[in-house]
């Protein structure tokens, strides 16, 4: 009986050890939650062909999220709404590590005001998130937000990679110099590259995340 008891204790200990080892493995398989969204790996290739810069800053400057952030936005590429009067904007770029290495599967969550300078705080108008592809690229189809009292036009962004801290910041437009100069939150290192594209605009900003 004593031998059987010892054997049984060893078996139970072995099962407990196996369970302890299996739990982290299962957690790794599920992936960490990024900004509250499940980590599902890189998105399908977008084929944007964006070339990473030759050198990267230590990390993109963080800025306040402001009072209008809404979590758990829809996963989508297009934020454009039917009947909008806003100017079309394609907002694209790369999510990179400080050594300029693309971060695949990073979550990027954006939100901004509408063509009247108003935020939708009841729904998800001009709000959405997506994952970067294997090249670290993202692309949103949206509109250009307009300025409102005290603020120059801007896009709010939260972004996080699987091995990085979350970044909260804002991105600005280069052709709004007077409004930018009057905005106390504005920072010139957060200005996107912007060009005309058909009937609308195409803007690019690359985010560099700290480990």
C-alpha positions in Angstrom: 0.0 0.0 0.0 2.8 2.4 0.8 4.5 1.8 -2.5 1.2 2.4 -4.3 0.6 5.6 -2.4 4.1 6.9 -3.3 3.5 6.0 -6.9 0.1 7.7 -6.9 1.6 10.9 -5.4 4.3 10.9 -8.1 1.7 10.5 -10.8 -0.3 13.4 -9.4 2.8 15.6 -9.1 3.6 14.7 -12.7 0.2 15.7 -13.9 0.4 19.0 -12.0 3.8 19.7 -13.5 2.5 18.9 -17.0 -0.5 21.2 -16.4 1.7 24.1 -15.3 3.8 23.6 -18.4 0.8 23.4 -20.7 -0.8 26.6 -19.5 1.9 29.0 -20.7 2.1 27.0 -23.9 -1.6 27.5 -24.5 -1.3 31.2 -23.6 1.5 31.6 -26.2 -0.7 29.9 -28.8 -3.6 32.2 -28.1 -1.2 35.3 -28.2 -1.3 38.4 -26.0 -4.1 40.8 -26.1 -3.0 44.0 -27.8 -4.9 47.2 -26.8 -7.6 44.8 -25.7 -7.8 43.1 -29.1 -6.8 39.4 -29.6 -3.5 39.0 -31.3 -4.2 37.0 -34.5 -1.0 37.5 -36.3 -0.2 39.5 -39.4 -3.0 40.7 -41.8 -3.0 39.6 -45.4 -0.4 41.4 -47.4 -1.5 44.8 -48.6 1.0 45.2 -51.3 1.6 48.8 -50.5 5.3 48.6 -51.3 6.3 51.1 -48.6 10.0 51.3 -48.1 11.2 51.5 -44.5 13.4 54.5 -43.6 17.2 54.1 -43.4 17.2 55.1 -39.7 14.6 55.3 -37.0 14.0 57.4 -34.0 14.2 55.7 -30.6 10.4 55.9 -30.5 7.5 58.0 -31.8 6.5 60.8 -29.4 3.5 59.9 -27.3 0.6 62.4 -26.9 -2.6 62.5 -24.9 -5.5 60.4 -26.1 -7.9 63.2 -25.2 -11.5 62.7 -23.9 -13.0 60.9 -26.9 -11.4 57.5 -27.1 -13.7 54.5 -27.5 -12.2 51.0 -27.0 -13.2 47.8 -28.9 -13.7 49.5 -32.3 -14.6 47.4 -35.4 -11.8 45.8 -37.3 -11.9 47.3 -40.8 -9.9 49.1 -43.5 -12.5 51.6 -44.6 -13.9 54.2 -42.2 -15.7 56.2 -44.8 -19.4 56.8 -44.2 -22.2 57.0 -46.9 -23.1 60.5 -47.8 -20.1 62.1 -46.1 -19.0 65.6 -47.2 -15.4 65.1 -46.1 -12.4 65.0 -48.4 -11.3 61.4 -49.0 -8.0 60.4 -47.3 -5.9 57.3 -47.5 -3.9 57.1 -44.3 -1.0 54.6 -44.5 2.4 53.8 -43.1 4.6 51.3 -41.4 4.9 50.1 -37.8 8.5 49.6 -36.9 10.9 48.7 -34.1 13.6 51.2 -33.2 16.1 49.3 -35.5 13.6 50.0 -38.4 12.5 46.3 -38.5 8.9 45.9 -39.6 6.5 44.8 -36.8 4.0 42.3 -38.3 0.7 41.7 -36.5 0.8 45.0 -34.6 -2.6 46.5 -33.8 -3.3 50.1 -34.9 -6.5 51.8 -33.7 -7.4 55.2 -35.0 -10.2 57.7 -34.4 -10.9 61.3 -35.5 -13.6 64.0 -35.8 -15.9 64.2 -38.8 -16.2 66.8 -41.6 -17.9 69.1 -39.0 -15.3 68.7 -36.3 -17.5 66.4 -34.2 -16.7 63.0 -32.6 -19.1 60.1 -32.6 -19.2 59.2 -28.9 -22.2 56.9 -29.2 -21.1 54.7 -32.1 -18.0 54.0 -34.2 -18.1 56.6 -36.9 -14.6 57.3 -38.0 -13.2 54.8 -35.6 -11.6 51.4 -36.4 -8.6 49.1 -35.9 -6.6 46.7 -37.9 -3.4 44.6 -37.9 -0.2 45.3 -39.8 0.8 42.8 -42.5 4.1 41.0 -42.8 5.8 44.2 -44.0 4.5 46.1 -41.0 2.1 48.1 -43.2 -1.3 49.5 -42.4 -3.8 51.4 -44.6 -7.1 53.1 -43.7 -9.6 54.7 -46.1 -11.2 57.6 -44.3 -11.7 61.4 -44.6 -9.7 64.4 -43.6 -10.9 65.6 -40.1 -11.4 69.3 -39.8 -10.3 71.7 -37.0 -12.6 72.5 -34.0 -12.3 74.9 -31.1 -8.8 74.9 -29.8 -7.5 72.1 -32.0 -5.9 71.8 -35.4 -7.0 68.8 -37.6 -5.5 65.6 -36.3 -5.8 61.8 -36.2 -5.7 60.0 -32.9 -3.7 56.7 -32.9 -3.0 53.8 -30.5 -0.6 51.2 -31.7 1.1 48.2 -30.1 3.2 45.3 -31.2 3.4 41.9 -29.6 6.6 42.8 -27.8 6.2 46.5 -27.3 4.5 48.9 -25.0 1.3 50.6 -26.3 1.8 54.0 -27.9 -0.9 56.7 -27.8 -0.3 59.7 -30.0 -1.7 62.1 -32.6 -0.8 62.8 -36.3 -1.1 66.1 -38.0 -1.4 67.6 -41.5 1.5 69.7 -43.1 -0.8 72.0 -45.0 -2.4 73.5 -41.9 0.5 75.6 -40.7 -1.5 78.4 -39.1 -3.9 76.1 -37.3 -0.9 73.9 -36.2 0.9 76.9 -34.8 -2.1 77.9 -32.6 -2.6 74.4 -31.2 -0.7 73.9 -27.9 -0.7 70.1 -28.3 0.8 70.1 -31.8 4.3 68.7 -32.3 6.1 69.1 -35.7 7.7 65.6 -35.5 4.2 64.1 -35.7 3.3 65.6 -39.1 2.5 63.1 -41.9 3.7 63.2 -45.4 0.8 64.3 -47.5 0.1 64.5 -51.3 -2.9 64.8 -53.6 -4.3 61.6 -54.9 -7.1 61.7 -57.5 -10.1 63.4 -55.9 -8.6 63.2 -52.4 -5.4 62.9 -50.4 -2.8 60.3 -49.4 -0.9 60.6 -46.2 1.8 58.5 -44.7 3.2 58.3 -41.2 5.6 55.6 -39.8 5.3 54.7 -36.1 8.4 53.5 -34.3 7.7 51.5 -31.1 9.9 51.1 -28.1 10.4 47.5 -26.8 
